[in-house]
Amino acid sequence: MFELTGIHGRITLDNVYLNGLHALRRLELRNLSDQSILIKIRSNLRNQIAFQLENENMRNVPDTFETTNTVGWSCEAEKYPFNQLFNLINHIDEIELGPGQCRPIVLAFLPERPDSADNEDDFDMSVTDDSSETFSMFNVTGSLFFFGYYNPMPSVEDGSKDVLSTSSLADYQLSVKFRASVCQSALWTDAAETGLNFDDCVLGETYSKDFVIQNRSEIDLYWLLNTIDLSKSDWLQFIDAETNELLGDKPISSYSSKQIRLLFMPKEVGEFNYDLQLENANDTRNVIQMKIHATVRSVLRKETLIVSSGNVVDFGDCVSGSWAIQQIVLNNVSESPVEIRFIPEGAEVIFDIKQDTTVMENNNTVTERTEANTRLHSMR
């Protein structure tokens, strides 16, 4: 009476992303009879399955792509505009076919978590911040039922009944098994809380910091890396830390990680802050913000302080019980004040700031005069 073209008793959707979006699959119904027929479509998967005569999201998609919102679809998805609203409207549960007519339909599959089968609304799914949580693949199985009727069509009263309970009235019935492998995608990075800090940088040098992006799920992770409001794009460069090649857009396989190296090449003096955004290409809820901070100076911090008296302090021959004194001369060659801490290791040493020579001579003169006056008064 009729057939699903190219379908041999089973529809399989592999590697579907659990992200609140539909996976779309083209199907085709063909009337094999010489009469007009009505086909009613039902499923035992409740709200997870819907049918449409057409969908704007599929208008420009080549026939080579069997199913959207899957791993196979992800590598080309950005080429085709997508609007979830088109997946939610114009659903049908029956279709009319003329004699010998072939007509395409769209199967829309919206997977639910296994533990949410009794929940009518599964749009409150959230991406956890727990870095230890992982997500495994699970299967959704069920059946699709197609009931065919020759003219005259069933009455309105009959048509309002559930065909599943009156399937014996159909002139022809086609049952198709349905299976989909589904998994939630999860992106994680070790630099989300700490960010990346480039301190004590100097003009003309190149500095690097490594961080890790990890796929916390069994399904392939497609990801995007964006620098927000980056006016000096030539200062930052992202490379693969393992190959030292420019970072590509290859997915990260299940439960794997990728080490990324950020190269920083400053060309101005000052403090700079950047916002780095990591996005899960298949889950808009899974976005991680990272901070990049850099301090660029004209000279190295380690060269802002020079020990003019040399790098060795030699006390020579010392007498027990007497203080041995040596002078250390420090010179600040930077453009700003420097805080200095004296930390002796393995020796009983104390430090004191040497007074100005002129002040010391004046103090000695005053002391000598005081002592002379004291002796003169004593003689009287």
Backbone hydrogen bonds, N-H to C=O, Kabsch-Sander energy under -0.5 kcal/mol:
donor,donor_aa,acceptor,acceptor_aa,energy
3,E,30,R,-1.8
5,T,3,E,-0.8
5,T,28,E,-2.5
7,I,4,L,-1.8
8,H,6,G,-0.5
9,G,7,I,-0.6
11,I,177,K,-2.9
13,L,179,R,-2.3
14,D,12,T,-0.5
16,V,181,S,-3.2
17,Y,69,N,-2.1
18,L,183,C,-2.2
19,N,17,Y,-1.1
23,A,109,F,-2.9
24,L,22,H,-0.5
25,R,107,L,-2.3
26,R,66,E,-0.8
27,L,105,I,-2.8
29,L,103,R,-2.6
30,R,3,E,-2.6
31,N,101,Q,-3.1
32,L,1,M,-2.1
32,L,30,R,-0.7
33,S,1,M,-0.9
37,I,97,L,-2.7
38,L,149,Y,-2.3
39,I,95,I,-2.9
40,K,38,L,-0.5
40,K,147,F,-2.8
41,I,93,D,-3.0
42,R,145,F,-2.8
44,N,143,S,-1.6
48,Q,45,L,-2.1
49,I,46,R,-1.4
50,A,108,A,-1.9
51,F,92,I,-0.6
52,Q,106,V,-1.9
53,L,90,N,-0.5
58,M,55,N,-2.0
59,R,56,E,-1.0
61,V,58,M,-0.6
65,F,62,P,-1.4
66,E,64,T,-0.8
68,T,24,L,-1.8
71,V,15,N,-1.4
74,S,70,T,-1.5
75,C,71,V,-0.7
76,E,73,W,-1.6
77,A,73,W,-1.0
79,K,76,E,-1.7
80,Y,77,A,-1.8
86,F,83,N,-1.3
87,N,84,Q,-1.3
88,L,84,Q,-0.5
88,L,85,L,-1.4
89,I,85,L,-0.5
92,I,51,F,-2.6
95,I,39,I,-2.2
97,L,37,I,-2.5
100,G,33,S,-1.3
101,Q,98,G,-2.2
103,R,29,L,-2.9
105,I,27,L,-2.4
106,V,52,Q,-3.2
107,L,25,R,-3.3
108,A,50,A,-3.0
108,A,106,V,-0.6
109,F,23,A,-2.7
109,F,107,L,-0.6
110,L,48,Q,-2.5
110,L,108,A,-0.5
116,S,113,R,-1.7
117,A,114,P,-0.7
119,N,116,S,-1.6
120,E,118,D,-0.6
125,M,122,D,-0.7
128,T,126,S,-0.6
131,S,129,D,-0.7
133,E,130,D,-1.3
135,F,216,R,-1.8
138,F,182,V,-2.8
140,V,180,A,-2.9
141,T,139,N,-0.5
142,G,178,F,-2.2
144,L,176,V,-3.1
145,F,42,R,-3.1
146,F,174,L,-2.8
147,F,40,K,-2.8
148,G,146,F,-0.5
148,G,172,Y,-3.7
149,Y,38,L,-2.1
151,N,36,S,-1.0
159,G,155,S,-2.9
160,S,156,V,-1.2
161,K,158,D,-1.5
163,V,161,K,-0.6
165,S,162,D,-1.3
166,T,162,D,-0.5
166,T,163,V,-0.9
169,L,166,T,-2.1
170,A,167,S,-1.5
171,D,148,G,-2.0
172,Y,148,G,-1.5
174,L,146,F,-2.9
176,V,144,L,-2.8
177,K,9,G,-2.2
178,F,142,G,-2.8
179,R,11,I,-2.4
180,A,140,V,-2.1
181,S,13,L,-2.1
182,V,138,F,-3.5
182,V,180,A,-0.5
183,C,16,V,-2.1
188,W,214,Q,-1.8
190,D,212,V,-1.3
192,A,189,T,-0.8
195,G,191,A,-1.7
196,L,291,K,-2.7
198,F,293,H,-3.5
199,D,197,N,-0.7
201,C,295,T,-2.8
203,L,297,R,-1.2
204,G,266,P,-1.4
205,E,202,V,-1.7
207,Y,264,F,-2.5
209,K,262,L,-1.7
211,F,260,I,-2.4
213,I,258,K,-2.7
214,Q,188,W,-3.6
215,N,256,S,-3.4
216,R,186,A,-2.5
216,R,214,Q,-0.7
218,E,135,F,-1.8
221,L,252,I,-2.9
222,Y,220,D,-0.6
223,W,221,L,-0.5
224,L,279,E,-2.5
226,N,277,Q,-2.9
228,I,226,N,-0.6
228,I,275,D,-2.5
230,L,227,T,-0.7
231,S,229,D,-1.0
233,S,231,S,-0.6
235,W,232,K,-1.6
236,L,233,S,-0.8
237,Q,263,L,-1.8
239,I,261,R,-2.5
240,D,245,E,-3.1
241,A,239,I,-0.6
241,A,259,Q,-2.1
244,N,240,D,-2.9
247,L,238,F,-1.9
252,I,221,L,-2.5
253,S,251,P,-0.6
255,Y,217,S,-2.0
256,S,253,S,-1.6
258,K,213,I,-2.8
260,I,211,F,-3.2
260,I,258,K,-0.6
261,R,239,I,-2.7
262,L,209,K,-3.2
262,L,260,I,-0.5
263,L,237,Q,-3.4
263,L,261,R,-0.6
264,F,207,Y,-3.4
265,M,235,W,-2.9
265,M,263,L,-0.5
270,G,296,V,-2.0
272,F,294,A,-2.9
274,Y,292,I,-2.7
275,D,228,I,-0.7
276,L,274,Y,-0.6
276,L,290,M,-3.3
277,Q,226,N,-3.3
278,L,288,I,-2.9
279,E,224,L,-2.8
280,N,283,D,-0.5
280,N,286,N,-1.8
281,A,222,Y,-2.6
281,A,279,E,-0.7
282,N,222,Y,-0.6
283,D,280,N,-1.8
286,N,283,D,-1.5
287,V,285,R,-1.4
288,I,278,L,-2.8
290,M,276,L,-3.4
292,I,274,Y,-2.6
293,H,196,L,-2.6
294,A,272,F,-2.7
295,T,198,F,-2.7
296,V,270,G,-3.2
297,R,201,C,-3.6
303,E,300,L,-1.3
304,T,301,R,-1.8
306,I,331,N,-2.7
308,S,306,I,-1.0
308,S,329,V,-1.5
309,S,329,V,-1.1
310,G,307,V,-1.4
314,D,312,V,-0.6
315,F,313,V,-0.6
322,S,319,V,-1.9
330,L,328,I,-0.6
331,N,306,I,-2.8
333,V,304,T,-2.4
333,V,331,N,-0.7
334,S,304,T,-0.8
343,I,341,R,-0.6
349,V,347,A,-1.3
354,K,352,D,-0.5
360,M,356,D,-2.0
361,E,357,T,-2.2
362,N,358,T,-2.1
363,N,359,V,-2.1
364,N,360,M,-2.1
365,T,361,E,-2.2
366,V,362,N,-2.2
367,T,363,N,-1.9
368,E,364,N,-2.4
369,R,365,T,-2.3
370,T,366,V,-2.0
371,E,367,T,-2.1
372,A,368,E,-2.1
373,N,369,R,-2.2
374,T,370,T,-1.8
375,R,371,E,-1.9
376,L,372,A,-2.1
377,H,373,N,-2.1
378,S,374,T,-1.5
379,M,375,R,-1.7
380,R,376,L,-1.3
